[in-house]
């Protein structure tokens, strides 16, 4: 019993919060990543964090009810941390859907491993690229550091106020919506200008089959704009996500 209270229980608490965060964290939570690999990653990270967090962790509760409430609070806190990152990946999904609409690629759907559903081709491309960027920039390390830093603001067993959680979620939704529109702006603007140009040509040359001419040119122009703007798009998105995690680590 003493061994469980001093070693097993602290490790289990840290594993609950960290494992719940990794469960929904982008890239690491995709079905393409084996479940055993995710489990081993959570166990290894929790084992490293336990010696640092042990002074801040509570003692083993005396009743099953108190233990269940403590575990529930840790799971909820981990899910909130992971969902915060997941919502910023949704900015790339929103940008992809806007690009697909502007380029006329709504019907070009592919299976998206991140959402387990069919999405537009630009959406699947951007989300997969975003997942690789997360791993390339070691942003998953930032998540682990954010989980460790969260114990300073939210000790084990303590949930944030509902009003604060609601305000944070609303703020993140507003930020990722604005970010998605910002990322898709070059392709959307090019698509709108192309549509306006062919609308003018249809007025000037009524005999021109605008639909058959405009569709391939719109798609080609959108792909060219996407290829040209992609490095800057990913740089802006990666900078925003990294900054948000840095802020979380200091709060």
Secondary structure, DSSP 8 states (H G I E B T S, - for coil): -HHIIIIIHHHHHHHHHHHHHHHHSTTTTSTTS-HHHHHHHHHHHHHHHHHHHGGGS----SSHHHHHHHHHHHHHHHHHHHHHHHHHHHHHHHHHHHHHHHHT-TT-EEEETTTTEEEEHHHHHHHHHHHHHHHHTTHHHHHHHHHHHHHHHS-TT----HHHHHHHHHHHHHHHHHHHHHHHHHHHHHHHHHHHHHHHHHHH-TTS-HHHHHHHHHHHHHHHHHHHHHHHHHHHHHHHHHHHHHHHHH-
